Amino acid sequence: MLWVGGSSFTHQIERSTHYTNFDVLFSEVIAYPSRNDRGLMIAAMQSLWDSTDAETFLPFHSEGLEGMVQPFEMLYLTSMNDFQVSTLSCDRAVRTAGLSNLEASAWHPWGIELDSGPFSGSGVVYFDGGFPAVPEGNLAGSMEYHGQAHGALGGLPEAYNMAFEYLDSGLISDTCDGSCTFEGSW
């Protein structure tokens, strides 16, 4: 059960509001003032995170890997316009793992199989609370809204009922009454 899942840390780091403090230091004249240099450094550092990054393990969730990685099932519940873990990062994880998307989901990434549920196994459900849109491009969002969408699902009955049902029965069911949208407070 993953709340606000994503993958490829270096892909999402600059889009996270948590990166902005680090970027101030990283872009100083005595460090790496060139945006291109910083981008290359971050990409090169991915190997530091590979052993813990979801991207490394997602392709093996259904079959495992030669006894080193056991098969596992997962449910990603993610919030649209999350300024800490971007929807794009979740989309990437979903594609890498080949997950099905619940039809009631608020977002249907292109090329991802839809399932009306209930279904067993692994899947993803996107919730939309109408939060402000994240910036386009490789930019961090406003600190004003940084945690709103990111932590919104934990207290949402449709989300936690879905999570509890999944943990109890292994089934991904529509607990959203046809549309996983809600009125978020921000």
C-alpha positions, -999 to 999 in steps of 0.1 A, spaced: 0 0 0 17 32 -12 3 66 -4 15 91 -30 39 68 -48 63 78 -75 96 66 -89 129 77 -102 141 101 -75 163 122 -98 133 126 -122 112 141 -94 136 159 -71 137 192 -89 99 193 -90 96 188 -53 91 218 -30 116 201 -7 143 207 -33 140 245 -33 161 248 -1 188 225 -14 188 243 -48 197 276 -31 229 261 -19 235 239 -50 233 269 -74 257 292 -56 287 305 -75 311 283 -55 289 252 -63 271 246 -96 256 279 -109 248 264 -143 213 248 -145 227 223 -170 256 213 -147 231 208 -119 209 186 -141 238 165 -151 250 161 -115 216 151 -103 212 125 -132 247 111 -124 237 107 -87 207 85 -95 230 55 -91 233 65 -54 195 60 -50 190 30 -73 192 5 -45 162 21 -28 143 36 -57 110 20 -66 121 22 -103 146 -6 -96 120 -31 -82 87 -22 -100 95 -43 -132 98 -74 -110 66 -71 -89 46 -98 -107 73 -124 -114 101 -116 -90 138 -118 -99 157 -150 -96 149 -154 -59 165 -120 -50 132 -101 -53 100 -119 -44 68 -112 -63 47 -86 -46 14 -67 -50 8 -30 -44 -18 -3 -46 -7 32 -54 -31 59 -41 -20 93 -54 -32 128 -53 -33 150 -83 -12 182 -82 11 170 -55 39 195 -52 62 170 -35 58 138 -55 45 148 -90 17 130 -108 42 125 -136 64 105 -113 35 83 -103 26 79 -140 62 67 -146 60 42 -118 26 29 -131 40 24 -166 72 8 -153 52 -17 -133 24 -22 -158 -3 -14 -132 -40 -12 -140 -59 20 -133 -93 19 -115 -119 33 -139 -132 57 -112 -98 72 -109 -97 110 -115 -68 106 -139 -63 81 -167 -27 82 -180 -24 74 -217 -18 38 -224 -26 25 -189 -53 -3 -188 -85 7 -171 -104 -17 -148 -138 -10 -134 -131 -31 -103 -131 -48 -81 -99 -65 -92 -71 -82 -73 -34 -78 -77 -17 -44 -82 -31 -11 -94 -33 26 -91 -60 51 -82 -56 89 -87 -76 112 -65 -83 149 -74 -91 174 -47 -90 204 -70 -57 216 -57 -37 243 -76 -19 230 -107 18 223 -104 41 243 -127 47 231 -162 83 221 -168 111 211 -144 101 235 -116 92 231 -80 57 243 -69 49 271 -46 57 265 -9 23 280 -2 6 248 -14 34 223 -10 18 199 14 -19 202 6 -24 175 -20 5 154 -7 -11 147 27 -48 150 16 -56 113 11 -49 100 46 -80 116 61 -103 110 31 -128 82 37 -129 71 1 -91 67 1 -86 50 35 -116 27 30 -101 16 -4 -67 11 14 -82 -9 42 -102 -31 19 -71 -37 -2 -50 -46 28 -78 -69 42 -90 -86 10 -64 -78 -18 -92 -63 -39 -91 -28 -55 -127 -16 -54 -144 17 -63 -151 33 -30 -155 67 -47 -190 62 -61 -178 64 -97 -154 94 -94 -124 97 -72 -127 135 -68 -132 154 -36 -132 190 -24 -98 195 -10 -91 223 15 -64 247 6 
